Amino acid sequence: MRTHEFMIHADFYRDELLSVSSQASRFASDILLSYTESDHEHRVDVKSLLGMALLPLRTGSIVRLQTRGRDELEALEYMLQVLEKGPA
């Protein structure tokens, strides 16, 4: 398993999160994103369109990305690039 924690630098809106989810589906590995809001931890499968559509990723959110599987390193690096860069 690979894990990386980082801060979101720009708001992500529904269309952008759906695009992230679609991009994640190219990997065989499981990709999970978690963050804490109001003392409650939220976890979502990044490949889940519905889960990502309902996810409020806003500037300043601290998130943890975890990948597990045969291409976990490639999945982690790619997802970090997409999420740390922010929406296009």
BALO-235842 format. One record per residue: residue in one letter; y, x, z of N, C-alpha, C, O, CB in turn; residue number from 1. Coordinates in nm, 2 decimals, always signed. Atoms other than C-alpha are relative to their C-alpha. Glycine has a CB too. Layout:
% BALO-235842
{resn:A	n.north:Y	n.east:X	n.up:Z	ca.north:Y	ca.east:X	ca.up:Z	c.north:Y	c.east:X	c.up:Z	o.north:Y	o.east:X	o.up:Z	cb.north:Y	cb.east:X	cb.up:Z	resi:NUM}
...
END
This chain:
% BALO-235842
{resn:M	n.north:-0.12	n.east:+0.08	n.up:+0.00	ca.north:+0.00	ca.east:+0.00	ca.up:+0.00	c.north:+0.12	c.east:+0.09	c.up:+0.00	o.north:+0.13	o.east:+0.19	o.up:+0.07	cb.north:+0.00	cb.east:-0.10	cb.up:+0.12	resi:1}
{resn:R	n.north:-0.13	n.east:-0.07	n.up:+0.00	ca.north:+0.35	ca.east:+0.12	ca.up:-0.08	c.north:+0.11	c.east:-0.10	c.up:+0.05	o.north:+0.10	o.east:-0.22	o.up:+0.03	cb.north:+0.04	cb.east:+0.04	cb.up:-0.15	resi:2}
{resn:T	n.north:-0.11	n.east:+0.09	n.up:-0.06	ca.north:+0.66	ca.east:-0.01	ca.up:+0.11	c.north:+0.13	c.east:+0.08	c.up:-0.01	o.north:+0.14	o.east:+0.20	o.up:+0.01	cb.north:-0.04	cb.east:-0.03	cb.up:+0.15	resi:3}
{resn:H	n.north:-0.14	n.east:-0.05	n.up:+0.00	ca.north:+1.03	ca.east:+0.04	ca.up:+0.07	c.north:+0.10	c.east:-0.10	c.up:+0.05	o.north:+0.09	o.east:-0.22	o.up:+0.01	cb.north:+0.04	cb.east:+0.05	cb.up:-0.15	resi:4}
{resn:E	n.north:-0.10	n.east:+0.09	n.up:-0.05	ca.north:+1.32	ca.east:-0.11	ca.up:+0.26	c.north:+0.13	c.east:+0.04	c.up:-0.05	o.north:+0.16	o.east:+0.16	o.up:-0.06	cb.north:+0.00	cb.east:+0.00	cb.up:+0.16	resi:5}
{resn:F	n.north:-0.13	n.east:-0.03	n.up:+0.06	ca.north:+1.66	ca.east:-0.14	ca.up:+0.11	c.north:+0.10	c.east:-0.12	c.up:+0.01	o.north:+0.06	o.east:-0.22	o.up:+0.06	cb.north:-0.01	cb.east:+0.04	cb.up:-0.15	resi:6}
{resn:M	n.north:-0.10	n.east:+0.11	n.up:-0.01	ca.north:+1.99	ca.east:-0.34	ca.up:+0.10	c.north:+0.03	c.east:-0.05	c.up:-0.14	o.north:+0.04	o.east:+0.02	o.up:-0.24	cb.north:+0.13	cb.east:+0.06	cb.up:+0.07	resi:7}
{resn:I	n.north:-0.04	n.east:+0.07	n.up:+0.13	ca.north:+2.08	ca.east:-0.59	ca.up:-0.18	c.north:+0.15	c.east:+0.03	c.up:-0.01	o.north:+0.23	o.east:+0.00	o.up:+0.08	cb.north:-0.04	cb.east:-0.15	cb.up:+0.00	resi:8}
{resn:H	n.north:-0.14	n.east:-0.04	n.up:+0.02	ca.north:+2.41	ca.east:-0.48	ca.up:-0.33	c.north:+0.08	c.east:-0.11	c.up:-0.08	o.north:+0.20	o.east:-0.10	o.up:-0.10	cb.north:+0.01	cb.east:+0.13	cb.up:-0.07	resi:9}
{resn:A	n.north:-0.06	n.east:+0.11	n.up:+0.08	ca.north:+2.48	ca.east:-0.80	ca.up:-0.54	c.north:-0.08	c.east:-0.13	c.up:+0.02	o.north:-0.20	o.east:-0.12	o.up:+0.03	cb.north:+0.02	cb.east:+0.04	cb.up:-0.15	resi:10}
{resn:D	n.north:+0.07	n.east:+0.13	n.up:-0.01	ca.north:+2.40	ca.east:-1.17	ca.up:-0.51	c.north:-0.09	c.east:-0.02	c.up:-0.12	o.north:-0.06	o.east:+0.01	o.up:-0.23	cb.north:+0.10	cb.east:-0.11	cb.up:+0.01	resi:11}
{resn:F	n.north:+0.09	n.east:+0.04	n.up:+0.11	ca.north:+2.10	ca.east:-1.28	ca.up:-0.71	c.north:+0.00	c.east:-0.16	c.up:+0.00	o.north:-0.02	o.east:-0.22	o.up:+0.10	cb.north:-0.15	cb.east:+0.05	cb.up:+0.02	resi:12}
{resn:Y	n.north:+0.01	n.east:+0.15	n.up:+0.01	ca.north:+2.10	ca.east:-1.64	ca.up:-0.84	c.north:-0.13	c.east:-0.04	c.up:-0.06	o.north:-0.21	o.east:+0.05	o.up:-0.11	cb.north:+0.12	cb.east:-0.05	cb.up:-0.09	resi:13}
{resn:R	n.north:+0.13	n.east:+0.05	n.up:+0.04	ca.north:+1.81	ca.east:-1.86	ca.up:-0.95	c.north:-0.05	c.east:+0.06	c.up:-0.13	o.north:-0.16	o.east:+0.11	o.up:-0.14	cb.north:+0.01	cb.east:-0.15	cb.up:-0.01	resi:14}
{resn:D	n.north:+0.04	n.east:-0.05	n.up:+0.13	ca.north:+1.80	ca.east:-1.75	ca.up:-1.31	c.north:-0.04	c.east:+0.15	c.up:+0.00	o.north:-0.14	o.east:+0.19	o.up:-0.06	cb.north:+0.11	cb.east:-0.02	cb.up:-0.11	resi:15}
{resn:E	n.north:+0.03	n.east:-0.15	n.up:-0.01	ca.north:+1.81	ca.east:-1.38	ca.up:-1.22	c.north:-0.13	c.east:+0.02	c.up:+0.08	o.north:-0.21	o.east:+0.11	o.up:+0.05	cb.north:+0.12	cb.east:+0.07	cb.up:+0.07	resi:16}
{resn:L	n.north:+0.12	n.east:-0.01	n.up:-0.07	ca.north:+1.54	ca.east:-1.43	ca.up:-0.96	c.north:-0.13	c.east:-0.04	c.up:-0.08	o.north:-0.23	o.east:+0.02	o.up:-0.06	cb.north:+0.01	cb.east:-0.08	cb.up:+0.13	resi:17}
{resn:L	n.north:+0.11	n.east:+0.04	n.up:+0.09	ca.north:+1.32	ca.east:-1.61	ca.up:-1.21	c.north:-0.04	c.east:+0.11	c.up:-0.10	o.north:-0.15	o.east:+0.13	o.up:-0.13	cb.north:+0.03	cb.east:-0.13	cb.up:-0.07	resi:18}
{resn:S	n.north:+0.02	n.east:-0.11	n.up:+0.09	ca.north:+1.36	ca.east:-1.32	ca.up:-1.45	c.north:-0.07	c.east:+0.12	c.up:+0.08	o.north:-0.16	o.east:+0.18	o.up:+0.02	cb.north:+0.14	cb.east:+0.06	cb.up:-0.05	resi:19}
{resn:V	n.north:+0.07	n.east:-0.11	n.up:-0.08	ca.north:+1.26	ca.east:-1.07	ca.up:-1.17	c.north:-0.15	c.east:-0.04	c.up:+0.02	o.north:-0.24	o.east:+0.04	o.up:+0.01	cb.north:+0.07	cb.east:+0.01	cb.up:+0.14	resi:20}
{resn:S	n.north:+0.14	n.east:+0.05	n.up:-0.01	ca.north:+0.95	ca.east:-1.29	ca.up:-1.11	c.north:-0.08	c.east:+0.02	c.up:-0.12	o.north:-0.20	o.east:+0.07	o.up:-0.12	cb.north:+0.00	cb.east:-0.14	cb.up:+0.05	resi:21}
{resn:S	n.north:+0.07	n.east:-0.01	n.up:+0.12	ca.north:+0.86	ca.east:-1.29	ca.up:-1.47	c.north:-0.03	c.east:+0.15	c.up:-0.03	o.north:-0.14	o.east:+0.18	o.up:-0.08	cb.north:+0.08	cb.east:-0.05	cb.up:-0.12	resi:22}
{resn:Q	n.north:+0.02	n.east:-0.14	n.up:+0.02	ca.north:+0.90	ca.east:-0.91	ca.up:-1.49	c.north:-0.11	c.east:+0.05	c.up:+0.09	o.north:-0.19	o.east:+0.14	o.up:+0.05	cb.north:+0.13	cb.east:+0.08	cb.up:+0.02	resi:23}
{resn:A	n.north:+0.11	n.east:-0.04	n.up:-0.09	ca.north:+0.67	ca.east:-0.87	ca.up:-1.19	c.north:-0.14	c.east:-0.03	c.up:-0.04	o.north:-0.23	o.east:+0.03	o.up:-0.01	cb.north:+0.03	cb.east:-0.06	cb.up:+0.14	resi:24}
{resn:S	n.north:+0.13	n.east:+0.04	n.up:+0.05	ca.north:+0.39	ca.east:-1.05	ca.up:-1.36	c.north:-0.07	c.east:+0.09	c.up:-0.09	o.north:-0.19	o.east:+0.08	o.up:-0.12	cb.north:+0.01	cb.east:-0.14	cb.up:-0.07	resi:25}
{resn:R	n.north:+0.06	n.east:-0.10	n.up:+0.09	ca.north:+0.33	ca.east:-0.76	ca.up:-1.59	c.north:-0.09	c.east:+0.10	c.up:+0.08	o.north:-0.17	o.east:+0.17	o.up:+0.02	cb.north:+0.10	cb.east:+0.08	cb.up:-0.07	resi:26}
{resn:F	n.north:+0.08	n.east:-0.09	n.up:-0.09	ca.north:+0.17	ca.east:-0.57	ca.up:-1.29	c.north:-0.12	c.east:-0.06	c.up:+0.06	o.north:-0.12	o.east:-0.18	o.up:+0.09	cb.north:+0.09	cb.east:+0.06	cb.up:+0.11	resi:27}
{resn:A	n.north:+0.12	n.east:+0.05	n.up:-0.06	ca.north:-0.18	ca.east:-0.61	ca.up:-1.16	c.north:+0.01	c.east:-0.01	c.up:+0.15	o.north:-0.05	o.east:-0.09	o.up:+0.22	cb.north:-0.12	cb.east:+0.09	cb.up:-0.04	resi:28}
{resn:S	n.north:-0.02	n.east:+0.00	n.up:-0.15	ca.north:-0.07	ca.east:-0.53	ca.up:-0.80	c.north:+0.07	c.east:-0.12	c.up:+0.05	o.north:+0.14	o.east:-0.19	o.up:-0.01	cb.north:+0.08	cb.east:+0.13	cb.up:+0.03	resi:29}
{resn:D	n.north:-0.07	n.east:+0.10	n.up:-0.08	ca.north:+0.04	ca.east:-0.77	ca.up:-0.54	c.north:+0.14	c.east:+0.05	c.up:+0.03	o.north:+0.15	o.east:+0.17	o.up:+0.06	cb.north:-0.08	cb.east:-0.05	cb.up:+0.13	resi:30}
{resn:I	n.north:-0.14	n.east:-0.04	n.up:-0.03	ca.north:+0.42	ca.east:-0.76	ca.up:-0.49	c.north:+0.06	c.east:-0.10	c.up:+0.09	o.north:+0.07	o.east:-0.22	o.up:+0.06	cb.north:+0.08	cb.east:+0.02	cb.up:-0.13	resi:31}
{resn:L	n.north:-0.05	n.east:+0.08	n.up:-0.10	ca.north:+0.56	ca.east:-0.90	ca.up:-0.17	c.north:+0.14	c.east:+0.04	c.up:+0.04	o.north:+0.17	o.east:+0.16	o.up:+0.04	cb.north:-0.09	cb.east:-0.01	cb.up:+0.12	resi:32}
{resn:L	n.north:-0.14	n.east:-0.03	n.up:-0.05	ca.north:+0.93	ca.east:-0.92	ca.up:-0.06	c.north:+0.02	c.east:-0.08	c.up:+0.13	o.north:-0.02	o.east:-0.20	o.up:+0.14	cb.north:+0.10	cb.east:-0.04	cb.up:-0.11	resi:33}
{resn:S	n.north:-0.03	n.east:+0.06	n.up:-0.12	ca.north:+1.03	ca.east:-0.99	ca.up:+0.29	c.north:+0.14	c.east:+0.03	c.up:+0.05	o.north:+0.19	o.east:+0.14	o.up:+0.02	cb.north:-0.11	cb.east:+0.03	cb.up:+0.11	resi:34}
{resn:Y	n.north:-0.13	n.east:-0.03	n.up:-0.07	ca.north:+1.35	ca.east:-1.02	ca.up:+0.49	c.north:+0.02	c.east:-0.09	c.up:+0.12	o.north:-0.05	o.east:-0.19	o.up:+0.13	cb.north:+0.12	cb.east:-0.02	cb.up:-0.10	resi:35}
{resn:T	n.north:-0.03	n.east:+0.08	n.up:-0.12	ca.north:+1.48	ca.east:-1.15	ca.up:+0.82	c.north:+0.13	c.east:-0.07	c.up:-0.01	o.north:+0.23	o.east:-0.01	o.up:-0.04	cb.north:-0.02	cb.east:+0.09	cb.up:+0.12	resi:36}
{resn:E	n.north:-0.13	n.east:+0.07	n.up:+0.00	ca.north:+1.74	ca.east:-1.42	ca.up:+0.84	c.north:+0.00	c.east:-0.09	c.up:+0.13	o.north:-0.10	o.east:-0.17	o.up:+0.14	cb.north:+0.02	cb.east:-0.09	cb.up:-0.13	resi:37}
{resn:S	n.north:+0.00	n.east:+0.08	n.up:-0.12	ca.north:+1.84	ca.east:-1.58	ca.up:+1.17	c.north:-0.12	c.east:+0.01	c.up:+0.09	o.north:-0.18	o.east:-0.09	o.up:+0.13	cb.north:+0.03	cb.east:-0.15	cb.up:-0.03	resi:38}
{resn:D	n.north:+0.12	n.east:-0.03	n.up:-0.08	ca.north:+1.55	ca.east:-1.42	ca.up:+1.36	c.north:-0.13	c.east:-0.06	c.up:-0.06	o.north:-0.22	o.east:-0.08	o.up:+0.02	cb.north:+0.02	cb.east:-0.05	cb.up:+0.14	resi:39}
{resn:H	n.north:+0.12	n.east:+0.06	n.up:+0.07	ca.north:+1.30	ca.east:-1.57	ca.up:+1.11	c.north:-0.03	c.east:+0.09	c.up:-0.12	o.north:+0.05	o.east:+0.11	o.up:-0.21	cb.north:+0.02	cb.east:-0.15	cb.up:-0.04	resi:40}
{resn:E	n.north:+0.04	n.east:-0.08	n.up:+0.12	ca.north:+1.10	ca.east:-1.35	ca.up:+0.87	c.north:-0.05	c.east:-0.09	c.up:-0.11	o.north:-0.13	o.east:-0.17	o.up:-0.09	cb.north:-0.11	cb.east:+0.10	cb.up:+0.04	resi:41}
{resn:H	n.north:+0.04	n.east:+0.07	n.up:+0.12	ca.north:+1.07	ca.east:-1.48	ca.up:+0.52	c.north:-0.08	c.east:+0.10	c.up:-0.08	o.north:-0.05	o.east:+0.21	o.up:-0.10	cb.north:+0.12	cb.east:-0.05	cb.up:-0.08	resi:42}
{resn:R	n.north:+0.08	n.east:-0.08	n.up:+0.09	ca.north:+0.79	ca.east:-1.35	ca.up:+0.29	c.north:-0.03	c.east:-0.08	c.up:-0.13	o.north:-0.05	o.east:-0.20	o.up:-0.12	cb.north:-0.13	cb.east:+0.04	cb.up:+0.07	resi:43}
{resn:V	n.north:+0.03	n.east:+0.07	n.up:+0.13	ca.north:+0.75	ca.east:-1.43	ca.up:-0.08	c.north:-0.07	c.east:+0.09	c.up:-0.09	o.north:-0.05	o.east:+0.21	o.up:-0.10	cb.north:+0.14	cb.east:-0.05	cb.up:-0.06	resi:44}
{resn:D	n.north:+0.07	n.east:-0.07	n.up:+0.11	ca.north:+0.52	ca.east:-1.33	ca.up:-0.35	c.north:+0.09	c.east:+0.01	c.up:-0.12	o.north:+0.14	o.east:-0.10	o.up:-0.17	cb.north:-0.14	cb.east:-0.07	cb.up:-0.04	resi:45}
{resn:V	n.north:-0.10	n.east:-0.01	n.up:+0.10	ca.north:+0.75	ca.east:-1.19	ca.up:-0.61	c.north:-0.04	c.east:-0.06	c.up:-0.14	o.north:+0.04	o.east:-0.10	o.up:-0.22	cb.north:+0.03	cb.east:+0.15	cb.up:-0.03	resi:46}
{resn:K	n.north:+0.05	n.east:+0.06	n.up:+0.12	ca.north:+0.53	ca.east:-1.32	ca.up:-0.89	c.north:+0.00	c.east:-0.16	c.up:+0.00	o.north:-0.02	o.east:-0.22	o.up:-0.10	cb.north:-0.15	cb.east:+0.04	cb.up:-0.02	resi:47}
{resn:S	n.north:+0.00	n.east:+0.15	n.up:-0.02	ca.north:+0.57	ca.east:-1.68	ca.up:-0.76	c.north:+0.14	c.east:-0.05	c.up:-0.05	o.north:+0.24	o.east:-0.02	o.up:+0.01	cb.north:-0.02	cb.east:-0.04	cb.up:+0.14	resi:48}
{resn:L	n.north:-0.13	n.east:+0.05	n.up:+0.05	ca.north:+0.84	ca.east:-1.85	ca.up:-0.97	c.north:+0.07	c.east:-0.09	c.up:+0.10	o.north:+0.19	o.east:-0.08	o.up:+0.12	cb.north:-0.02	cb.east:-0.08	cb.up:-0.13	resi:49}
{resn:L	n.north:-0.05	n.east:+0.09	n.up:-0.10	ca.north:+0.89	ca.east:-2.12	ca.up:-0.71	c.north:+0.06	c.east:+0.07	c.up:+0.12	o.north:+0.17	o.east:+0.05	o.up:+0.17	cb.north:-0.10	cb.east:-0.11	cb.up:+0.04	resi:50}
{resn:G	n.north:-0.04	n.east:-0.08	n.up:-0.12	ca.north:+0.90	ca.east:-1.88	ca.up:-0.42	c.north:+0.13	c.east:+0.08	c.up:-0.03	o.north:+0.22	o.east:+0.08	o.up:+0.06	cb.north:-0.11	cb.east:+0.10	cb.up:+0.04	resi:51}
{resn:M	n.north:-0.12	n.east:-0.08	n.up:+0.04	ca.north:+1.16	ca.east:-1.66	ca.up:-0.60	c.north:+0.12	c.east:-0.09	c.up:-0.02	o.north:+0.23	o.east:-0.06	o.up:+0.01	cb.north:-0.02	cb.east:+0.09	cb.up:-0.12	resi:52}
{resn:A	n.north:-0.11	n.east:+0.09	n.up:+0.03	ca.north:+1.37	ca.east:-1.96	ca.up:-0.71	c.north:+0.07	c.east:-0.05	c.up:+0.12	o.north:+0.19	o.east:-0.08	o.up:+0.12	cb.north:-0.05	cb.east:-0.12	cb.up:-0.09	resi:53}
{resn:L	n.north:-0.05	n.east:+0.05	n.up:-0.13	ca.north:+1.41	ca.east:-2.07	ca.up:-0.35	c.north:+0.05	c.east:+0.11	c.up:+0.09	o.north:+0.10	o.east:+0.08	o.up:+0.20	cb.north:-0.10	cb.east:-0.08	cb.up:+0.07	resi:54}
{resn:L	n.north:-0.03	n.east:-0.11	n.up:-0.08	ca.north:+1.49	ca.east:-1.72	ca.up:-0.22	c.north:+0.15	c.east:+0.03	c.up:-0.01	o.north:+0.20	o.east:+0.06	o.up:-0.12	cb.north:-0.08	cb.east:+0.12	cb.up:-0.05	resi:55}
{resn:P	n.north:-0.14	n.east:-0.03	n.up:+0.00	ca.north:+1.85	ca.east:-1.66	ca.up:-0.12	c.north:+0.03	c.east:+0.15	c.up:+0.02	o.north:+0.05	o.east:+0.19	o.up:+0.13	cb.north:+0.08	cb.east:-0.08	cb.up:+0.11	resi:56}
{resn:L	n.north:-0.02	n.east:-0.15	n.up:-0.01	ca.north:+1.90	ca.east:-1.29	ca.up:-0.20	c.north:+0.15	c.east:+0.02	c.up:-0.02	o.north:+0.21	o.east:+0.00	o.up:-0.13	cb.north:-0.08	cb.east:+0.08	cb.up:-0.10	resi:57}
{resn:R	n.north:-0.15	n.east:-0.01	n.up:+0.00	ca.north:+2.27	ca.east:-1.22	ca.up:-0.11	c.north:+0.04	c.east:+0.15	c.up:+0.03	o.north:-0.04	o.east:+0.22	o.up:+0.10	cb.north:+0.06	cb.east:-0.10	cb.up:+0.09	resi:58}
{resn:T	n.north:-0.06	n.east:-0.13	n.up:-0.04	ca.north:+2.48	ca.east:-0.91	ca.up:-0.08	c.north:-0.01	c.east:+0.03	c.up:+0.14	o.north:+0.02	o.east:-0.05	o.up:+0.23	cb.north:+0.15	cb.east:+0.02	cb.up:-0.05	resi:59}
{resn:G	n.north:+0.01	n.east:-0.04	n.up:-0.14	ca.north:+2.40	ca.east:-0.72	ca.up:+0.24	c.north:-0.14	c.east:-0.03	c.up:+0.06	o.north:-0.17	o.east:+0.02	o.up:+0.17	cb.north:+0.10	cb.east:-0.06	cb.up:+0.08	resi:60}
{resn:S	n.north:+0.13	n.east:+0.03	n.up:-0.05	ca.north:+2.05	ca.east:-0.86	ca.up:+0.28	c.north:-0.09	c.east:+0.13	c.up:+0.00	o.north:-0.09	o.east:+0.20	o.up:-0.09	cb.north:-0.07	cb.east:-0.11	cb.up:-0.08	resi:61}
{resn:I	n.north:+0.10	n.east:-0.11	n.up:-0.01	ca.north:+1.80	ca.east:-0.60	ca.up:+0.40	c.north:-0.14	c.east:-0.06	c.up:-0.03	o.north:-0.19	o.east:-0.15	o.up:+0.04	cb.north:+0.00	cb.east:+0.07	cb.up:+0.15	resi:62}
{resn:V	n.north:+0.13	n.east:+0.05	n.up:+0.04	ca.north:+1.47	ca.east:-0.65	ca.up:+0.23	c.north:-0.10	c.east:+0.11	c.up:+0.00	o.north:-0.07	o.east:+0.23	o.up:-0.01	cb.north:+0.01	cb.east:-0.06	cb.up:-0.14	resi:63}
{resn:R	n.north:+0.11	n.east:-0.09	n.up:+0.01	ca.north:+1.13	ca.east:-0.49	ca.up:+0.23	c.north:-0.09	c.east:-0.04	c.up:-0.11	o.north:-0.13	o.east:-0.16	o.up:-0.12	cb.north:-0.08	cb.east:+0.00	cb.up:+0.14	resi:64}
{resn:L	n.north:+0.08	n.east:+0.02	n.up:+0.11	ca.north:+0.93	ca.east:-0.46	ca.up:-0.08	c.north:-0.13	c.east:+0.07	c.up:+0.02	o.north:-0.14	o.east:+0.19	o.up:+0.05	cb.north:+0.07	cb.east:+0.05	cb.up:-0.14	resi:65}
{resn:Q	n.north:+0.14	n.east:-0.06	n.up:-0.02	ca.north:+0.55	ca.east:-0.40	ca.up:-0.06	c.north:-0.08	c.east:-0.03	c.up:-0.12	o.north:-0.08	o.east:-0.14	o.up:-0.18	cb.north:-0.07	cb.east:-0.06	cb.up:+0.13	resi:66}
{resn:T	n.north:+0.09	n.east:+0.02	n.up:+0.11	ca.north:+0.31	ca.east:-0.34	ca.up:-0.34	c.north:-0.14	c.east:+0.05	c.up:+0.04	o.north:-0.15	o.east:+0.14	o.up:+0.12	cb.north:+0.05	cb.east:+0.08	cb.up:-0.12	resi:67}
{resn:R	n.north:+0.14	n.east:-0.04	n.up:-0.03	ca.north:-0.07	ca.east:-0.32	ca.up:-0.32	c.north:-0.09	c.east:-0.03	c.up:-0.12	o.north:-0.09	o.east:-0.14	o.up:-0.17	cb.north:-0.05	cb.east:-0.07	cb.up:+0.13	resi:68}
{resn:G	n.north:+0.09	n.east:+0.02	n.up:+0.11	ca.north:-0.32	ca.east:-0.26	ca.up:-0.60	c.north:+0.00	c.east:+0.13	c.up:-0.09	o.north:+0.05	o.east:+0.23	o.up:-0.05	cb.north:+0.05	cb.east:-0.12	cb.up:-0.09	resi:69}
{resn:R	n.north:+0.03	n.east:-0.12	n.up:+0.08	ca.north:-0.42	ca.east:-0.03	ca.up:-0.88	c.north:+0.13	c.east:+0.07	c.up:-0.06	o.north:+0.13	o.east:+0.18	o.up:-0.09	cb.north:-0.09	cb.east:-0.03	cb.up:-0.11	resi:70}
{resn:D	n.north:-0.13	n.east:-0.05	n.up:+0.05	ca.north:-0.06	ca.east:+0.01	ca.up:-1.02	c.north:+0.12	c.east:-0.02	c.up:+0.09	o.north:+0.23	o.east:-0.04	o.up:+0.05	cb.north:+0.03	cb.east:-0.07	cb.up:-0.14	resi:71}
{resn:E	n.north:-0.10	n.east:+0.03	n.up:-0.11	ca.north:+0.13	ca.east:-0.02	ca.up:-0.69	c.north:+0.12	c.east:+0.09	c.up:-0.01	o.north:+0.23	o.east:+0.05	o.up:+0.01	cb.north:-0.07	cb.east:+0.02	cb.up:+0.13	resi:72}
{resn:L	n.north:-0.11	n.east:-0.09	n.up:+0.01	ca.north:+0.34	ca.east:+0.29	ca.up:-0.74	c.north:+0.10	c.east:-0.04	c.up:-0.12	o.north:+0.22	o.east:-0.05	o.up:-0.10	cb.north:-0.04	cb.east:+0.14	cb.up:-0.02	resi:73}
{resn:E	n.north:-0.08	n.east:+0.04	n.up:+0.12	ca.north:+0.46	ca.east:+0.18	ca.up:-1.09	c.north:+0.07	c.east:-0.13	c.up:+0.03	o.north:+0.19	o.east:-0.15	o.up:-0.01	cb.north:-0.09	cb.east:-0.01	cb.up:-0.12	resi:74}
{resn:A	n.north:-0.06	n.east:+0.13	n.up:-0.04	ca.north:+0.52	ca.east:-0.17	ca.up:-0.96	c.north:+0.12	c.east:+0.01	c.up:+0.10	o.north:+0.22	o.east:-0.05	o.up:+0.08	cb.north:-0.11	cb.east:-0.10	cb.up:+0.06	resi:75}
{resn:L	n.north:-0.10	n.east:-0.02	n.up:-0.10	ca.north:+0.72	ca.east:-0.05	ca.up:-0.66	c.north:+0.12	c.east:+0.06	c.up:-0.07	o.north:+0.24	o.east:+0.02	o.up:-0.05	cb.north:-0.05	cb.east:+0.09	cb.up:+0.11	resi:76}
{resn:E	n.north:-0.11	n.east:-0.06	n.up:+0.06	ca.north:+0.93	ca.east:+0.18	ca.up:-0.87	c.north:+0.08	c.east:-0.09	c.up:-0.10	o.north:+0.20	o.east:-0.09	o.up:-0.10	cb.north:-0.05	cb.east:+0.13	cb.up:-0.08	resi:77}
{resn:Y	n.north:-0.06	n.east:+0.09	n.up:+0.10	ca.north:+1.00	ca.east:-0.08	ca.up:-1.14	c.north:+0.08	c.east:-0.11	c.up:+0.08	o.north:+0.20	o.east:-0.13	o.up:+0.04	cb.north:-0.10	cb.east:-0.06	cb.up:-0.09	resi:78}
{resn:M	n.north:-0.07	n.east:+0.11	n.up:-0.07	ca.north:+1.09	ca.east:-0.36	ca.up:-0.89	c.north:+0.12	c.east:+0.06	c.up:+0.08	o.north:+0.22	o.east:-0.01	o.up:+0.09	cb.north:-0.10	cb.east:-0.06	cb.up:+0.10	resi:79}
{resn:L	n.north:-0.11	n.east:-0.06	n.up:-0.07	ca.north:+1.31	ca.east:-0.12	ca.up:-0.69	c.north:+0.12	c.east:+0.02	c.up:-0.10	o.north:+0.24	o.east:-0.01	o.up:-0.07	cb.north:-0.03	cb.east:+0.13	cb.up:+0.06	resi:80}
{resn:Q	n.north:-0.10	n.east:-0.02	n.up:+0.10	ca.north:+1.50	ca.east:-0.04	ca.up:-1.01	c.north:+0.07	c.east:-0.13	c.up:-0.03	o.north:+0.19	o.east:-0.13	o.up:-0.04	cb.north:-0.06	cb.east:+0.07	cb.up:-0.13	resi:81}
{resn:V	n.north:-0.06	n.east:+0.14	n.up:+0.03	ca.north:+1.55	ca.east:-0.41	ca.up:-1.09	c.north:+0.08	c.east:-0.05	c.up:+0.11	o.north:+0.19	o.east:-0.10	o.up:+0.09	cb.north:-0.11	cb.east:-0.09	cb.up:-0.04	resi:82}
{resn:L	n.north:-0.06	n.east:+0.06	n.up:-0.12	ca.north:+1.64	ca.east:-0.52	ca.up:-0.74	c.north:+0.12	c.east:+0.08	c.up:+0.05	o.north:+0.22	o.east:+0.02	o.up:+0.10	cb.north:-0.10	cb.east:-0.02	cb.up:+0.11	resi:83}
{resn:E	n.north:-0.11	n.east:-0.09	n.up:-0.05	ca.north:+1.86	ca.east:-0.22	ca.up:-0.64	c.north:+0.12	c.east:+0.00	c.up:-0.09	o.north:+0.23	o.east:+0.01	o.up:-0.05	cb.north:-0.05	cb.east:+0.14	cb.up:+0.03	resi:84}
{resn:K	n.north:-0.10	n.east:+0.00	n.up:+0.10	ca.north:+2.05	ca.east:-0.23	ca.up:-0.96	c.north:+0.08	c.east:-0.13	c.up:+0.00	o.north:+0.20	o.east:-0.13	o.up:-0.02	cb.north:-0.06	cb.east:+0.02	cb.up:-0.14	resi:85}
{resn:G	n.north:-0.07	n.east:+0.13	n.up:-0.01	ca.north:+2.13	ca.east:-0.60	ca.up:-0.91	c.north:-0.01	c.east:-0.07	c.up:-0.14	o.north:-0.05	o.east:-0.01	o.up:-0.24	cb.north:+0.14	cb.east:+0.02	cb.up:+0.04	resi:86}
{resn:P	n.north:+0.00	n.east:+0.08	n.up:+0.12	ca.north:+2.17	ca.east:-0.87	ca.up:-1.17	c.north:+0.08	c.east:+0.06	c.up:-0.11	o.north:+0.18	o.east:+0.12	o.up:-0.09	cb.north:+0.04	cb.east:-0.15	cb.up:+0.03	resi:87}
{resn:A	n.north:-0.07	n.east:-0.06	n.up:+0.12	ca.north:+2.28	ca.east:-0.78	ca.up:-1.52	c.north:+0.12	c.east:-0.08	c.up:-0.03	o.north:+0.20	o.east:-0.05	o.up:-0.12	cb.north:-0.09	cb.east:+0.00	cb.up:-0.12	resi:88}
END
